[in-house]
Amino acid sequence: MIGKMIDKWGSKSLRCALLVALALGTLPGLAGAQEREDAAETVQNVQLVFHLVEADGFTDDDPEISDVVSELKKLFNFQGYRLLSTSVLNIGLSYFSPGTVTGSGRQRIALDDSRTPLAISAEMRARRTQGTVRATVTLTDMVPLPLLEASVTMRDGQRVVLGSARRSADAPVLILIVTPSIDPA
């Protein structure tokens, strides 16, 4: 293509055009490449705080989740709730496509009792111009099939009840709650 341009305009005209472009600034194609590289280095962090709550016939109030119990009672029909675990998962998001960042993470949850540990995984996607993140969260019982899987769009600081699951038919119900903290780029 450059050869055709040289034949058409002559090498002197082409050299002048390149010198003018370099003198005025970067060529448009090079500027676009530079913007993409800068965006690829932009990283945004999202901290997900998970509360794993057990719903059963508890009659005592658990002070650690007292602020969410009234909301849980509106969603579920259980007599009481207790906090089993609080875990924090930090996910660094990096460039995916223009204006979009993605990331993922996984964490084991060791429970205080003798039950098999659980695992939480999250796949995140966010548009850098919005104050929300889209997450697909999966709670597993260390077997391939998930106990709970939910996709949700969340705002910074919004507490979201993702859902409930049972490990077996006679096991208590587990409720997973997540709150994101978005660190903007």
C-alpha positions in Angstrom: 0.0 0.0 0.0 2.8 2.4 0.8 4.4 1.5 -2.5 1.2 2.6 -4.3 1.1 5.8 -2.3 4.8 6.5 -3.3 4.0 5.9 -6.9 0.9 8.1 -6.8 2.2 11.1 -4.9 5.9 10.6 -5.2 8.3 9.9 -2.5 9.0 13.6 -1.7 5.3 14.3 -1.0 5.0 11.2 1.2 8.1 12.2 3.2 6.7 15.7 3.7 3.3 14.3 4.9 5.0 12.0 7.4 7.3 14.8 8.7 4.2 17.1 9.1 2.4 14.3 11.0 5.3 13.7 13.2 5.8 17.4 13.9 2.1 17.9 14.8 2.0 14.9 17.0 1.5 11.2 16.8 -0.2 9.6 13.8 -3.8 8.7 14.5 -3.2 4.9 14.3 -0.3 5.2 16.8 -2.4 7.4 19.1 -5.2 4.7 19.2 -2.6 2.0 20.0 -1.2 4.1 22.8 -4.7 4.7 24.3 -5.4 1.0 24.3 -2.1 0.2 26.1 -2.9 2.8 28.7 -6.4 1.3 29.2 -4.9 -2.2 29.5 -2.8 -1.0 32.5 -5.8 0.6 34.2 -6.8 -1.8 37.0 -9.9 -1.4 39.3 -10.2 -3.4 42.5 -13.5 -4.7 43.8 -13.7 -6.0 47.3 -16.6 -8.4 47.9 -17.6 -9.0 51.5 -19.6 -12.3 51.9 -21.8 -13.2 54.8 -22.9 -16.8 54.9 -25.9 -17.1 57.1 -27.6 -20.2 58.4 -31.4 -20.1 58.7 -33.0 -22.5 61.2 -35.0 -22.4 64.4 -32.6 -20.1 66.2 -34.4 -18.0 68.8 -31.4 -15.8 69.9 -30.5 -12.7 67.9 -27.1 -12.8 66.4 -25.7 -9.3 66.9 -23.3 -9.7 63.9 -26.2 -9.7 61.5 -28.8 -7.8 63.4 -28.9 -5.1 60.7 -30.0 -7.6 58.0 -32.3 -10.0 59.9 -35.4 -7.8 59.4 -34.8 -7.9 55.6 -34.1 -11.7 55.7 -37.5 -12.2 57.5 -39.2 -10.3 54.7 -37.6 -12.7 52.1 -37.6 -16.0 53.9 -39.9 -17.7 56.4 -37.6 -18.9 59.1 -37.7 -18.2 62.9 -34.1 -17.2 63.3 -30.7 -16.6 61.6 -27.1 -16.9 62.6 -23.9 -15.9 60.9 -21.7 -18.9 60.0 -18.9 -17.0 58.2 -17.7 -13.7 56.9 -15.2 -13.7 54.1 -13.5 -11.0 52.0 -12.6 -11.6 48.3 -10.5 -9.0 46.5 -10.7 -9.0 42.7 -8.5 -6.9 40.6 -10.2 -6.0 37.4 -8.2 -5.4 34.2 -8.9 -4.2 30.7 -11.1 -6.4 28.6 -12.5 -4.2 25.8 -13.0 -0.5 25.4 -14.5 0.8 28.6 -14.9 -2.7 30.1 -12.8 -4.4 32.8 -13.1 -8.0 34.1 -11.7 -10.3 36.7 -12.3 -13.4 38.8 -11.4 -14.9 42.1 -12.1 -17.9 44.3 -11.9 -18.5 48.0 -12.5 -21.4 50.4 -14.7 -20.9 53.4 -13.7 -23.0 56.5 -16.7 -23.3 58.8 -16.3 -23.6 62.6 -17.9 -27.0 62.8 -16.8 -30.3 61.2 -18.6 -29.8 57.9 -16.8 -29.9 54.6 -15.5 -26.4 53.6 -17.4 -24.4 51.0 -15.9 -22.3 48.2 -17.1 -19.0 46.7 -16.1 -18.0 43.3 -16.9 -14.7 41.5 -16.6 -13.6 37.9 -16.8 -9.8 37.6 -17.4 -7.3 34.7 -17.7 -3.6 35.0 -18.0 -0.6 32.7 -15.6 2.0 33.9 -18.1 4.8 33.4 -20.7 3.3 35.6 -20.7 2.9 39.4 -21.9 -0.7 39.2 -20.3 -4.2 38.8 -21.9 -7.3 37.3 -21.0 -10.5 39.1 -21.7 -14.1 38.8 -21.2 -15.7 42.2 -21.1 -19.4 42.8 -21.2 -21.2 46.2 -20.0 -24.8 46.0 -19.6 -27.6 48.4 -16.2 -28.8 47.1 -18.0 -30.9 44.5 -18.5 -29.9 40.8 -22.2 -29.0 41.2 -22.9 -25.6 42.7 -25.2 -25.2 45.7 -26.0 -21.6 44.6 -25.2 -19.6 41.5 -26.5 -16.1 40.9 -25.7 -13.2 38.5 -26.4 -9.7 39.7 -25.6 -6.1 39.0 -24.6 -4.3 42.2 -23.8 -0.7 43.2 -20.9 0.3 45.4 -21.9 -0.5 49.1 -25.2 -2.2 48.1 -26.0 -5.3 50.2 -27.5 -8.0 48.1 -29.1 -11.3 49.2 -28.0 -13.7 46.5 -30.2 -16.6 47.5 -30.5 -19.7 49.6 -29.4 -23.3 49.3 -29.3 -26.6 51.2 -26.3 -28.9 51.3 -28.7 -31.9 51.6 -32.4 -32.4 52.2 -32.0 -32.5 56.0 -29.4 -29.8 56.2 -30.2 -26.2 57.3 -30.7 -23.5 54.7 -27.6 -21.4 53.8 -28.2 -17.8 52.7 -25.4 -15.9 50.9 -25.2 -12.1 51.2 -22.6 -10.0 49.4 -21.6 -6.3 49.6 -19.2 -4.8 47.0 -16.8 -2.0 47.6 -15.7 -0.6 44.2 -12.3 1.1 44.0 -12.6 3.3 40.9 -9.7 3.6 38.4 
